[in-house]
Amino acid sequence: MQLLTEAIKAKLPNFDSGVNTPNTEFVCKFFDPCGSWTWYVLEGQEVENGDWRFYGLVTGFESEWGYFMLSELESVRGPLGIGIERDLYFEDVPVESVDPQAV
């Protein structure tokens, strides 16, 4: 599965856009179909080597805000050999609906 499409790239705010507020909406969601890890993307930007760096909320054992790379997501394989997937039905979900502490 292609994790990052042209449509998502066009919607992603850059890091310097200043949209990182509690009223902002997540643009896309990646998840581990064999585990409990989920990555909610708030912002993203292409880096010099062609990879993409994202900022968002990562949930797993705990929830944490931070940066993560597309190449890292693409390299993950679960115990069944299944990789990270993109939620095809996820559309612009407000931050506070995923992280109540963001309000």
C-alpha positions as CSV (number, residue, x, y, z in Angstrom):
1,M,0.0,0.0,0.0
2,Q,1.2,3.5,-0.8
3,L,1.3,5.3,2.5
4,L,1.7,8.9,1.1
5,T,-0.4,9.9,-1.9
6,E,-0.2,13.1,-3.9
7,A,-3.6,14.1,-2.5
8,I,-2.2,13.8,1.1
9,K,1.0,15.7,0.1
10,A,-1.1,18.6,-1.2
11,K,-3.1,18.8,2.1
12,L,-0.2,18.6,4.5
13,P,0.7,21.9,6.1
14,N,4.5,22.6,6.4
15,F,6.1,22.8,9.8
16,D,6.4,26.6,9.6
17,S,2.7,27.1,8.8
18,G,1.7,27.8,12.4
19,V,-1.3,25.5,12.4
20,N,-0.2,23.4,15.4
21,T,-3.1,24.5,17.6
22,P,-5.8,22.5,19.4
23,N,-8.4,23.3,16.7
24,T,-6.3,21.8,13.9
25,E,-7.3,18.7,12.1
26,F,-5.2,15.6,11.5
27,V,-4.6,15.0,7.8
28,C,-4.1,11.3,7.7
29,K,-3.7,8.2,9.9
30,F,-1.3,5.3,9.7
31,F,-1.7,2.2,11.8
32,D,-0.2,-1.2,12.5
33,P,-2.8,-3.8,11.6
34,C,-1.1,-6.4,13.8
35,G,-0.6,-4.2,16.8
36,S,-1.9,-1.2,18.8
37,W,0.3,1.5,17.2
38,T,-1.3,4.5,15.4
39,W,0.3,7.6,13.9
40,Y,-1.9,10.7,13.3
41,V,-0.3,13.2,11.0
42,L,-0.8,16.9,11.7
43,E,2.0,18.4,9.5
44,G,4.6,17.1,7.1
45,Q,7.4,18.2,4.9
46,E,9.7,16.6,2.3
47,V,13.4,16.5,3.4
48,E,16.5,16.8,1.2
49,N,16.8,13.0,0.5
50,G,13.2,12.7,-0.7
51,D,11.9,11.2,2.5
52,W,9.1,12.8,4.4
53,R,9.2,14.0,8.0
54,F,5.9,14.2,9.8
55,Y,4.7,15.7,13.1
56,G,1.8,14.3,14.9
57,L,0.4,12.1,17.6
58,V,1.7,8.6,18.1
59,T,-0.4,6.2,20.2
60,G,0.7,2.8,21.4
61,F,1.6,1.9,24.9
62,E,1.2,5.6,25.6
63,S,0.3,8.7,23.6
64,E,3.1,11.1,22.6
65,W,3.5,14.1,20.2
66,G,6.6,14.0,18.0
67,Y,8.3,13.6,14.7
68,F,8.5,10.5,12.6
69,M,9.7,9.6,9.1
70,L,7.9,8.0,6.2
71,S,10.9,5.7,5.7
72,E,10.5,4.5,9.3
73,L,6.9,3.6,8.7
74,E,7.6,1.9,5.4
75,S,10.3,-0.3,7.0
76,V,8.2,-1.7,9.8
77,R,7.0,-5.3,9.5
78,G,4.9,-7.0,12.1
79,P,5.1,-10.6,13.2
80,L,3.1,-11.7,10.2
81,G,5.2,-9.7,7.8
82,I,2.4,-7.1,7.3
83,G,3.5,-3.5,7.1
84,I,2.0,-0.3,8.3
85,E,-1.2,0.7,6.5
86,R,-3.0,4.0,5.9
87,D,-6.6,4.4,7.0
88,L,-8.4,4.9,3.7
89,Y,-11.5,6.3,5.3
90,F,-9.8,8.8,7.6
91,E,-10.6,12.4,6.7
92,D,-9.6,15.6,8.6
93,V,-10.4,14.6,12.2
94,P,-10.1,17.4,14.8
95,V,-7.1,16.9,17.2
96,E,-9.4,17.1,20.3
97,S,-11.4,14.1,19.1
98,V,-8.3,11.9,19.2
99,D,-6.4,13.6,22.1
100,P,-8.7,15.1,24.7
101,Q,-5.7,16.6,26.5
102,A,-5.1,18.9,23.5
103,V,-8.2,21.0,24.4
